[in-house]
Amino acid sequence: MTGKQRAFLRSMCNEMPAILYVGKEGVTETFLQSVSEALASRELIKCGIQRGAPMSAREACEEICEKLSAEPVQCIGNKFCLYRPKDENPVIVLPD
């Protein structure tokens, strides 16, 4: 992913609310399934880390991206954004 594409996705992420939160259990299989379903329907999501979570936002972002073949877009404070395009008919068209 190029810097221009990442900047485009970051600008879209700024207005989004966090829809999923990593809790005290960390990144579980159930959480990964929820993230995968959200990425399948939305392509771009924002997640957050709750106070009792055993990891930082950056660590959670890296683990989720590795397990779900997603792209990290942005990680600031306790929030992070992920992107995974749909295989067919992507909704978000990235600039070249």
Secondary structure, 3 states (H helix, E strand, C coil): CCHHHHHHHHHHHCCCCCCEEEECCECCHHHHHHHHHHHHHHCEEEEEECCCCCCCHHHHHHHHHHHHCCEEEEEECCEEEEECCCCCCCCCCCCC
